[in-house]
């Protein structure tokens, strides 16, 4: 096991508690994905998560990673961010916040919810109500 990676994992007991609190059975593979995902506030693609899970010596398939991430998303453990229709990132910070997206590096950075002021929201279509507003501010490297 790569020690620099094992140091940056979320503690196993913390992940087990988190999964159980959201009604997710804490299988070995789900806990390993959780240890990578919940290590710190970050935005990772499924490929990056797979890479890191394999680096801790776990044996998981890409399909397992996707199934686990979909389950985590359904249960509110992670937010899925879709950029430009095809790039997906998984965000363990599920409280309201916005993002900077660097179009050169593909990197997402959190923006606190209260740092964005929306002075007026359009009236939603009949029979609907605002659920949430996600702002993605695209930036480029200078
Ligand atoms: Zn975020």
Backbone and ligand atoms as CSV (ligand in chain L), in Angstrom:
chain,resi,resn,atom,element,x,y,z
A,1,UNK,N,N,0.852,-1.209,0.000
A,1,UNK,CA,C,0.000,0.000,0.000
A,1,UNK,C,C,0.881,1.249,0.000
A,2,UNK,N,N,0.535,2.193,-0.815
A,2,UNK,CA,C,1.253,3.465,-0.872
A,2,UNK,C,C,0.916,4.272,0.392
A,3,UNK,N,N,1.926,4.573,1.193
A,3,UNK,CA,C,1.649,5.214,2.485
A,3,UNK,C,C,1.134,6.643,2.343
A,4,UNK,N,N,1.570,7.358,1.304
A,4,UNK,CA,C,1.077,8.727,1.159
A,4,UNK,C,C,-0.418,8.719,0.862
A,5,UNK,N,N,-0.883,7.693,0.153
A,5,UNK,CA,C,-2.311,7.594,-0.133
A,5,UNK,C,C,-3.072,7.131,1.109
A,6,UNK,N,N,-2.518,6.153,1.825
A,6,UNK,CA,C,-3.241,5.648,2.998
A,6,UNK,C,C,-3.390,6.739,4.062
A,7,UNK,N,N,-2.432,7.667,4.094
A,7,UNK,CA,C,-2.538,8.771,5.059
A,7,UNK,C,C,-3.672,9.723,4.694
A,8,UNK,N,N,-4.017,9.793,3.410
A,8,UNK,CA,C,-5.037,10.751,3.006
A,8,UNK,C,C,-6.413,10.106,2.817
A,9,UNK,N,N,-6.638,8.980,3.478
A,9,UNK,CA,C,-7.946,8.327,3.401
A,9,UNK,C,C,-8.804,8.734,4.590
A,10,UNK,N,N,-10.121,8.756,4.376
A,10,UNK,CA,C,-11.033,8.975,5.503
A,10,UNK,C,C,-10.963,7.728,6.390
A,11,UNK,N,N,-11.029,7.910,7.720
A,11,UNK,CA,C,-10.964,6.735,8.610
A,11,UNK,C,C,-12.107,5.764,8.325
A,12,UNK,N,N,-11.745,4.492,8.328
A,12,UNK,CA,C,-12.689,3.425,8.016
A,12,UNK,C,C,-13.979,3.501,8.859
A,13,UNK,N,N,-13.841,3.682,10.175
A,13,UNK,CA,C,-15.013,3.709,11.071
A,13,UNK,C,C,-15.925,4.877,10.715
A,14,UNK,N,N,-15.307,6.008,10.336
A,14,UNK,CA,C,-16.080,7.186,9.957
A,14,UNK,C,C,-16.937,6.883,8.722
A,15,UNK,N,N,-16.342,6.205,7.746
A,15,UNK,CA,C,-17.059,5.881,6.504
A,15,UNK,C,C,-18.181,4.882,6.787
A,16,UNK,N,N,-17.905,3.865,7.595
A,16,UNK,CA,C,-18.927,2.860,7.933
A,16,UNK,C,C,-20.126,3.548,8.586
A,17,UNK,N,N,-19.865,4.439,9.536
A,17,UNK,CA,C,-20.950,5.161,10.228
A,17,UNK,C,C,-21.752,6.006,9.241
A,18,UNK,N,N,-21.036,6.699,8.365
A,18,UNK,CA,C,-21.672,7.571,7.371
A,18,UNK,C,C,-22.592,6.762,6.445
A,19,UNK,N,N,-22.096,5.628,5.959
A,19,UNK,CA,C,-22.892,4.784,5.050
A,19,UNK,C,C,-24.133,4.263,5.774
A,20,UNK,N,N,-23.937,3.772,6.987
A,20,UNK,CA,C,-25.071,3.201,7.727
A,20,UNK,C,C,-26.116,4.262,8.027
A,21,UNK,N,N,-25.662,5.478,8.338
A,21,UNK,CA,C,-26.595,6.567,8.623
A,21,UNK,C,C,-27.458,6.900,7.396
A,22,UNK,N,N,-26.937,6.602,6.194
A,22,UNK,CA,C,-27.690,6.849,4.965
A,22,UNK,C,C,-28.332,5.582,4.410
A,23,UNK,N,N,-28.394,4.542,5.226
A,23,UNK,CA,C,-29.059,3.313,4.825
A,23,UNK,C,C,-28.319,2.511,3.768
A,24,UNK,N,N,-27.002,2.674,3.705
A,24,UNK,CA,C,-26.200,1.934,2.725
A,24,UNK,C,C,-25.423,0.842,3.461
A,25,UNK,N,N,-25.569,-0.404,3.019
A,25,UNK,CA,C,-24.825,-1.506,3.622
A,25,UNK,C,C,-23.330,-1.305,3.368
A,26,UNK,N,N,-22.561,-1.346,4.433
A,26,UNK,CA,C,-21.130,-1.034,4.333
A,26,UNK,C,C,-20.317,-2.241,3.880
A,27,UNK,N,N,-20.381,-2.539,2.587
A,27,UNK,CA,C,-19.544,-3.623,2.051
A,27,UNK,C,C,-18.109,-3.106,1.968
A,28,UNK,N,N,-17.178,-4.054,1.867
A,28,UNK,CA,C,-15.754,-3.717,1.775
A,28,UNK,C,C,-15.481,-2.702,0.657
A,29,UNK,N,N,-16.041,-2.963,-0.542
A,29,UNK,CA,C,-15.762,-2.083,-1.684
A,29,UNK,C,C,-16.375,-0.700,-1.512
A,30,UNK,N,N,-17.574,-0.638,-0.957
A,30,UNK,CA,C,-18.196,0.678,-0.735
A,30,UNK,C,C,-17.400,1.482,0.281
A,31,UNK,N,N,-16.902,0.795,1.298
A,31,UNK,CA,C,-16.101,1.491,2.321
A,31,UNK,C,C,-14.808,2.009,1.692
A,32,UNK,N,N,-14.195,1.215,0.824
A,32,UNK,CA,C,-12.952,1.657,0.173
A,32,UNK,C,C,-13.198,2.875,-0.720
A,33,UNK,N,N,-14.299,2.848,-1.474
A,33,UNK,CA,C,-14.636,4.013,-2.303
A,33,UNK,C,C,-14.890,5.214,-1.392
A,34,UNK,N,N,-15.610,4.989,-0.300
A,34,UNK,CA,C,-15.900,6.060,0.655
A,34,UNK,C,C,-14.653,6.627,1.292
A,35,UNK,N,N,-13.672,5.776,1.581
A,35,UNK,CA,C,-12.432,6.256,2.201
A,35,UNK,C,C,-11.685,7.226,1.282
A,36,UNK,N,N,-11.780,6.974,-0.026
A,36,UNK,CA,C,-11.160,7.880,-1.005
A,36,UNK,C,C,-12.000,9.147,-1.143
A,37,UNK,N,N,-13.295,8.949,-1.350
A,37,UNK,CA,C,-14.205,10.055,-1.644
A,37,UNK,C,C,-14.363,11.041,-0.486
A,38,UNK,N,N,-14.457,10.523,0.731
A,38,UNK,CA,C,-14.750,11.386,1.879
A,38,UNK,C,C,-13.485,11.815,2.625
A,39,UNK,N,N,-12.323,11.649,1.981
A,39,UNK,CA,C,-11.054,12.006,2.635
A,39,UNK,C,C,-10.972,13.502,2.905
A,40,UNK,N,N,-11.483,14.306,1.995
A,40,UNK,CA,C,-11.420,15.763,2.141
A,40,UNK,C,C,-12.386,16.368,1.123
A,41,UNK,N,N,-12.690,17.675,1.253
A,41,UNK,CA,C,-13.532,18.295,0.225
A,41,UNK,C,C,-12.786,18.270,-1.101
A,42,UNK,N,N,-13.354,17.644,-2.123
A,42,UNK,CA,C,-12.675,17.517,-3.406
A,42,UNK,C,C,-13.695,17.169,-4.475
A,43,UNK,N,N,-13.277,17.199,-5.725
A,43,UNK,CA,C,-14.159,16.888,-6.846
A,43,UNK,C,C,-13.418,15.912,-7.737
A,44,UNK,N,N,-13.828,14.659,-7.698
A,44,UNK,CA,C,-13.106,13.628,-8.441
A,44,UNK,C,C,-13.999,13.012,-9.504
A,45,UNK,N,N,-13.366,12.612,-10.620
A,45,UNK,CA,C,-14.084,11.868,-11.647
A,45,UNK,C,C,-14.076,10.391,-11.239
A,46,UNK,N,N,-14.925,9.593,-11.882
A,46,UNK,CA,C,-14.969,8.159,-11.584
A,46,UNK,C,C,-13.598,7.521,-11.849
A,47,UNK,N,N,-12.900,7.971,-12.899
A,47,UNK,CA,C,-11.569,7.428,-13.214
A,47,UNK,C,C,-10.565,7.730,-12.107
A,48,UNK,N,N,-10.616,8.964,-11.595
A,48,UNK,CA,C,-9.693,9.332,-10.513
A,48,UNK,C,C,-9.975,8.518,-9.247
A,49,UNK,N,N,-11.265,8.283,-8.983
A,49,UNK,CA,C,-11.640,7.488,-7.804
A,49,UNK,C,C,-11.152,6.051,-7.982
A,50,UNK,N,N,-11.357,5.497,-9.182
A,50,UNK,CA,C,-10.900,4.129,-9.472
A,50,UNK,C,C,-9.388,4.015,-9.263
A,51,UNK,N,N,-8.652,4.984,-9.799
A,51,UNK,CA,C,-7.193,5.016,-9.662
A,51,UNK,C,C,-6.766,4.994,-8.186
A,52,UNK,N,N,-7.417,5.840,-7.398
A,52,UNK,CA,C,-7.036,5.945,-5.981
A,52,UNK,C,C,-7.442,4.717,-5.184
A,53,UNK,N,N,-8.602,4.140,-5.524
A,53,UNK,CA,C,-9.049,2.938,-4.813
A,53,UNK,C,C,-8.087,1.785,-5.127
A,54,UNK,N,N,-7.644,1.710,-6.396
A,54,UNK,CA,C,-6.705,0.645,-6.757
A,54,UNK,C,C,-5.348,0.861,-6.108
A,55,UNK,N,N,-4.986,2.135,-5.900
A,55,UNK,CA,C,-3.696,2.450,-5.281
A,55,UNK,C,C,-3.639,2.003,-3.819
A,56,UNK,N,N,-4.783,1.816,-3.173
A,56,UNK,CA,C,-4.751,1.318,-1.794
A,56,UNK,C,C,-4.844,-0.209,-1.770
A,57,UNK,N,N,-4.727,-0.799,-2.957
A,57,UNK,CA,C,-4.658,-2.257,-3.020
A,57,UNK,C,C,-6.006,-2.933,-3.140
A,58,UNK,N,N,-7.076,-2.147,-3.369
A,58,UNK,CA,C,-8.402,-2.739,-3.496
A,58,UNK,C,C,-8.582,-3.285,-4.907
A,59,UNK,N,N,-9.401,-4.313,-5.021
A,59,UNK,CA,C,-9.705,-4.876,-6.332
A,59,UNK,C,C,-11.136,-4.532,-6.669
A,60,UNK,N,N,-11.303,-3.531,-7.512
A,60,UNK,CA,C,-12.649,-3.120,-7.911
A,60,UNK,C,C,-12.663,-2.888,-9.407
A,61,UNK,N,N,-13.835,-3.104,-9.995
A,61,UNK,CA,C,-13.987,-2.842,-11.423
A,61,UNK,C,C,-14.555,-1.449,-11.597
A,62,UNK,N,N,-14.464,-0.955,-12.812
A,62,UNK,CA,C,-15.031,0.345,-13.115
A,62,UNK,C,C,-16.551,0.327,-12.900
A,63,UNK,N,N,-17.177,-0.807,-13.243
A,63,UNK,CA,C,-18.626,-0.936,-13.058
A,63,UNK,C,C,-19.000,-0.807,-11.579
A,64,UNK,N,N,-18.190,-1.403,-10.713
A,64,UNK,CA,C,-18.450,-1.307,-9.269
A,64,UNK,C,C,-18.330,0.139,-8.803
A,65,UNK,N,N,-17.332,0.834,-9.336
A,65,UNK,CA,C,-17.154,2.247,-8.967
A,65,UNK,C,C,-18.405,3.034,-9.372
A,66,UNK,N,N,-18.864,2.842,-10.604
A,66,UNK,CA,C,-20.054,3.576,-11.065
A,66,UNK,C,C,-21.291,3.210,-10.249
A,67,UNK,N,N,-21.486,1.913,-9.989
A,67,UNK,CA,C,-22.648,1.491,-9.201
A,67,UNK,C,C,-22.615,2.099,-7.807
A,68,UNK,N,N,-21.434,2.107,-7.214
A,68,UNK,CA,C,-21.280,2.649,-5.858
A,68,UNK,C,C,-21.540,4.151,-5.859
A,69,UNK,N,N,-20.990,4.848,-6.847
A,69,UNK,CA,C,-21.185,6.300,-6.912
A,69,UNK,C,C,-22.657,6.645,-7.153
A,70,UNK,N,N,-23.337,5.858,-7.997
A,70,UNK,CA,C,-24.768,6.092,-8.223
A,70,UNK,C,C,-25.574,5.878,-6.947
A,71,UNK,N,N,-25.226,4.840,-6.214
A,71,UNK,CA,C,-25.914,4.553,-4.954
A,71,UNK,C,C,-25.666,5.695,-3.950
A,72,UNK,N,N,-24.413,6.110,-3.824
A,72,UNK,CA,C,-24.066,7.205,-2.902
A,72,UNK,C,C,-24.844,8.471,-3.285
A,73,UNK,N,N,-24.959,8.699,-4.587
A,73,UNK,CA,C,-25.657,9.882,-5.076
A,73,UNK,C,C,-27.150,9.813,-4.741
A,74,UNK,N,N,-27.756,8.652,-4.988
A,74,UNK,CA,C,-29.184,8.447,-4.670
A,74,UNK,C,C,-29.473,8.661,-3.192
A,75,UNK,N,N,-28.527,8.244,-2.347
A,75,UNK,CA,C,-28.739,8.341,-0.900
A,75,UNK,C,C,-28.264,9.671,-0.312
A,76,UNK,N,N,-27.858,10.581,-1.176
A,76,UNK,CA,C,-27.471,11.911,-0.712
A,76,UNK,C,C,-26.111,11.978,-0.049
A,77,UNK,N,N,-25.252,10.994,-0.306
A,77,UNK,CA,C,-23.906,11.000,0.287
A,77,UNK,C,C,-22.934,11.810,-0.556
A,78,UNK,N,N,-23.280,12.003,-1.809
A,78,UNK,CA,C,-22.388,12.697,-2.727
A,78,UNK,C,C,-23.239,13.444,-3.744
A,79,UNK,N,N,-22.725,14.570,-4.223
A,79,UNK,CA,C,-23.422,15.316,-5.265
A,79,UNK,C,C,-22.731,15.051,-6.585
A,80,UNK,N,N,-23.503,14.771,-7.618
A,80,UNK,CA,C,-22.915,14.560,-8.938
A,80,UNK,C,C,-22.967,15.879,-9.688
A,81,UNK,N,N,-21.836,16.309,-10.190
A,81,UNK,CA,C,-21.771,17.553,-10.955
A,81,UNK,C,C,-21.470,17.195,-12.402
A,82,UNK,N,N,-22.346,17.626,-13.292
A,82,UNK,CA,C,-22.125,17.358,-14.712
A,82,UNK,C,C,-21.714,18.657,-15.381
A,83,UNK,N,N,-20.562,18.643,-16.005
A,83,UNK,CA,C,-20.037,19.825,-16.678
A,83,UNK,C,C,-20.119,19.596,-18.181
A,84,UNK,N,N,-20.727,20.530,-18.891
A,84,UNK,CA,C,-20.819,20.454,-20.349
A,84,UNK,C,C,-21.381,19.126,-20.855
A,85,UNK,N,N,-22.278,18.561,-20.066
A,85,UNK,CA,C,-23.003,17.382,-20.545
A,85,UNK,C,C,-22.292,16.054,-20.457
A,86,UNK,N,N,-20.952,16.049,-20.417
A,86,UNK,CA,C,-20.293,14.738,-20.435
A,86,UNK,C,C,-19.234,14.536,-19.351
A,87,UNK,N,N,-18.784,15.600,-18.722
A,87,UNK,CA,C,-17.786,15.419,-17.668
A,87,UNK,C,C,-18.491,15.373,-16.324
A,88,UNK,N,N,-18.337,14.260,-15.607
A,88,UNK,CA,C,-18.984,14.134,-14.303
A,88,UNK,C,C,-17.961,14.108,-13.185
A,89,UNK,N,N,-18.291,14.839,-12.129
A,89,UNK,CA,C,-17.450,14.870,-10.941
A,89,UNK,C,C,-18.315,14.530,-9.737
A,90,UNK,N,N,-17.699,13.925,-8.753
A,90,UNK,CA,C,-18.415,13.536,-7.540
A,90,UNK,C,C,-17.918,14.400,-6.393
A,91,UNK,N,N,-18.869,15.053,-5.720
A,91,UNK,CA,C,-18.556,16.056,-4.706
A,91,UNK,C,C,-19.094,15.591,-3.353
A,92,UNK,N,N,-18.187,15.298,-2.392
A,92,UNK,CA,C,-18.654,14.832,-1.088
A,92,UNK,C,C,-19.260,15.943,-0.231
A,93,UNK,N,N,-19.127,17.195,-0.673
A,93,UNK,CA,C,-19.738,18.301,0.069
A,93,UNK,C,C,-21.167,18.454,-0.441
A,94,UNK,N,N,-22.138,18.059,0.375
A,94,UNK,CA,C,-23.523,18.042,-0.097
A,94,UNK,C,C,-24.321,19.252,0.383
A,95,UNK,N,N,-23.698,20.113,1.196
A,95,UNK,CA,C,-24.372,21.345,1.598
A,95,UNK,C,C,-24.336,22.311,0.412
A,96,UNK,N,N,-25.302,23.283,0.367
A,96,UNK,CA,C,-25.353,24.171,-0.804
A,96,UNK,C,C,-24.048,24.948,-1.015
A,97,UNK,N,N,-23.536,24.928,-2.222
A,97,UNK,CA,C,-22.377,25.735,-2.600
A,97,UNK,C,C,-22.283,25.768,-4.119
A,98,UNK,N,N,-21.456,26.657,-4.623
A,98,UNK,CA,C,-21.284,26.808,-6.070
A,98,UNK,C,C,-19.846,26.444,-6.447
A,99,UNK,N,N,-19.530,26.580,-7.745
A,99,UNK,CA,C,-18.199,26.147,-8.207
A,99,UNK,C,C,-17.585,27.081,-9.240
A,100,UNK,N,N,-16.250,27.191,-9.154
A,100,UNK,CA,C,-15.451,27.692,-10.266
A,100,UNK,C,C,-15.039,26.455,-11.047
A,101,UNK,N,N,-15.078,26.525,-12.373
A,101,UNK,CA,C,-14.594,25.427,-13.204
A,101,UNK,C,C,-13.519,25.983,-14.116
A,102,UNK,N,N,-12.296,25.478,-13.955
A,102,UNK,CA,C,-11.204,25.937,-14.800
A,102,UNK,C,C,-11.223,25.143,-16.109
A,103,UNK,N,N,-11.527,25.829,-17.202
A,103,UNK,CA,C,-11.664,25.130,-18.490
A,103,UNK,C,C,-10.318,24.626,-19.018
A,104,UNK,N,N,-9.212,25.192,-18.520
A,104,UNK,CA,C,-7.888,24.735,-18.960
A,104,UNK,C,C,-7.442,23.480,-18.214
A,105,UNK,N,N,-7.685,23.452,-16.905
A,105,UNK,CA,C,-7.196,22.324,-16.106
A,105,UNK,C,C,-8.275,21.299,-15.788
A,106,UNK,N,N,-9.550,21.675,-15.988
A,106,UNK,CA,C,-10.653,20.769,-15.645
A,106,UNK,C,C,-10.902,20.701,-14.147
A,107,UNK,N,N,-10.310,21.642,-13.405
A,107,UNK,CA,C,-10.417,21.599,-11.951
A,107,UNK,C,C,-11.618,22.397,-11.434
A,108,UNK,N,N,-12.291,21.840,-10.440
A,108,UNK,CA,C,-13.420,22.523,-9.790
A,108,UNK,C,C,-12.980,23.032,-8.428
A,109,UNK,N,N,-13.417,24.234,-8.079
A,109,UNK,CA,C,-13.111,24.813,-6.776
A,109,UNK,C,C,-14.425,25.275,-6.165
A,110,UNK,N,N,-14.603,25.013,-4.873
A,110,UNK,CA,C,-15.845,25.409,-4.205
A,110,UNK,C,C,-15.964,26.916,-4.030
A,111,UNK,N,N,-17.187,27.400,-4.116
A,111,UNK,CA,C,-17.531,28.779,-3.793
A,111,UNK,C,C,-18.607,28.686,-2.704
A,112,UNK,N,N,-18.408,29.363,-1.560
A,112,UNK,CA,C,-19.451,29.293,-0.528
A,112,UNK,C,C,-20.778,29.815,-1.076
A,113,UNK,N,N,-21.889,29.217,-0.645
A,113,UNK,CA,C,-23.216,29.591,-1.147
A,113,UNK,C,C,-23.469,31.089,-1.006
A,114,UNK,N,N,-23.028,31.673,0.123
A,114,UNK,CA,C,-23.348,33.079,0.362
A,114,UNK,C,C,-22.420,34.041,-0.389
A,115,UNK,N,N,-21.454,33.513,-1.132
A,115,UNK,CA,C,-20.571,34.379,-1.908
A,115,UNK,C,C,-21.187,34.739,-3.262
A,116,UNK,N,N,-22.291,34.101,-3.594
A,116,UNK,CA,C,-22.978,34.392,-4.853
A,116,UNK,C,C,-24.336,35.003,-4.513
A,117,UNK,N,N,-24.581,36.199,-5.016
A,117,UNK,CA,C,-25.865,36.850,-4.756
A,117,UNK,C,C,-26.694,36.844,-6.027
A,118,UNK,N,N,-27.878,36.291,-5.940
A,118,UNK,CA,C,-28.790,36.308,-7.080
A,118,UNK,C,C,-29.890,37.296,-6.731
A,119,UNK,N,N,-29.970,38.370,-7.489
A,119,UNK,CA,C,-30.926,39.416,-7.113
A,119,UNK,C,C,-32.347,39.068,-7.540
A,120,UNK,N,N,-32.492,38.256,-8.563
A,120,UNK,CA,C,-33.846,37.908,-8.998
A,120,UNK,C,C,-33.822,36.550,-9.682
A,121,UNK,N,N,-34.733,35.710,-9.292
A,121,UNK,CA,C,-34.890,34.427,-9.973
A,121,UNK,C,C,-36.190,34.485,-10.754
A,122,UNK,N,N,-36.205,33.958,-11.960
A,122,UNK,CA,C,-37.460,33.963,-12.724
A,122,UNK,C,C,-38.507,33.098,-12.037
A,123,UNK,N,N,-39.752,33.427,-12.259
A,123,UNK,CA,C,-40.847,32.615,-11.730
A,123,UNK,C,C,-40.775,31.246,-12.397
A,124,UNK,N,N,-40.771,30.186,-11.606
A,124,UNK,CA,C,-40.679,28.854,-12.227
A,124,UNK,C,C,-41.958,28.516,-12.993
A,125,UNK,N,N,-41.866,27.581,-13.932
A,125,UNK,CA,C,-43.050,27.183,-14.696
A,125,UNK,C,C,-44.179,26.753,-13.762
A,126,UNK,N,N,-45.408,26.918,-14.228
A,126,UNK,CA,C,-46.583,26.565,-13.423
A,126,UNK,C,C,-46.452,25.149,-12.879
A,127,UNK,N,N,-46.812,24.988,-11.620
A,127,UNK,CA,C,-46.793,23.659,-11.018
A,127,UNK,C,C,-45.425,23.220,-10.541
A,128,UNK,N,N,-44.441,24.147,-10.560
A,128,UNK,CA,C,-43.103,23.785,-10.081
A,128,UNK,C,C,-42.636,24.825,-9.071
A,129,UNK,N,N,-41.609,24.458,-8.302
A,129,UNK,CA,C,-41.009,25.390,-7.353
A,129,UNK,C,C,-39.501,25.272,-7.480
A,130,UNK,N,N,-38.757,26.337,-7.134
A,130,UNK,CA,C,-37.301,26.259,-7.156
A,130,UNK,C,C,-36.843,25.167,-6.194
A,131,UNK,N,N,-35.952,24.310,-6.662
A,131,UNK,CA,C,-35.389,23.316,-5.741
A,131,UNK,C,C,-34.036,23.790,-5.258
A,132,UNK,N,N,-33.141,24.090,-6.176
A,132,UNK,CA,C,-31.860,24.666,-5.798
A,132,UNK,C,C,-31.242,25.303,-7.023
A,133,UNK,N,N,-30.283,26.189,-6.796
A,133,UNK,CA,C,-29.595,26.860,-7.892
A,133,UNK,C,C,-28.124,26.471,-7.805
A,134,UNK,N,N,-27.586,25.943,-8.885
A,134,UNK,CA,C,-26.153,25.622,-8.945
A,134,UNK,C,C,-25.493,26.577,-9.913
A,135,UNK,N,N,-24.536,27.327,-9.429
A,135,UNK,CA,C,-23.825,28.246,-10.306
A,135,UNK,C,C,-22.444,27.666,-10.605
A,136,UNK,N,N,-22.099,27.580,-11.880
A,136,UNK,CA,C,-20.745,27.173,-12.277
A,136,UNK,C,C,-20.142,28.359,-13.024
A,137,UNK,N,N,-19.093,28.933,-12.451
A,137,UNK,CA,C,-18.421,30.054,-13.082
A,137,UNK,C,C,-17.183,29.496,-13.799
A,138,UNK,N,N,-17.179,29.617,-15.121
A,138,UNK,CA,C,-16.042,29.089,-15.886
A,138,UNK,C,C,-14.911,30.101,-15.899
A,139,UNK,N,N,-13.718,29.619,-15.573
A,139,UNK,CA,C,-12.541,30.491,-15.568
A,139,UNK,C,C,-11.462,29.837,-16.428
A,140,UNK,N,N,-10.469,30.645,-16.826
A,140,UNK,CA,C,-9.334,30.058,-17.531
A,140,UNK,C,C,-8.054,30.526,-16.863
A,141,UNK,N,N,-7.000,29.758,-17.024
A,141,UNK,CA,C,-5.717,30.111,-16.416
A,141,UNK,C,C,-5.161,31.365,-17.093
A,142,UNK,N,N,-4.532,32.231,-16.321
A,142,UNK,CA,C,-3.959,33.456,-16.901
A,142,UNK,C,C,-2.435,33.351,-16.908
L,1,ZN,ZN,ZN,-18.005,21.346,-4.513
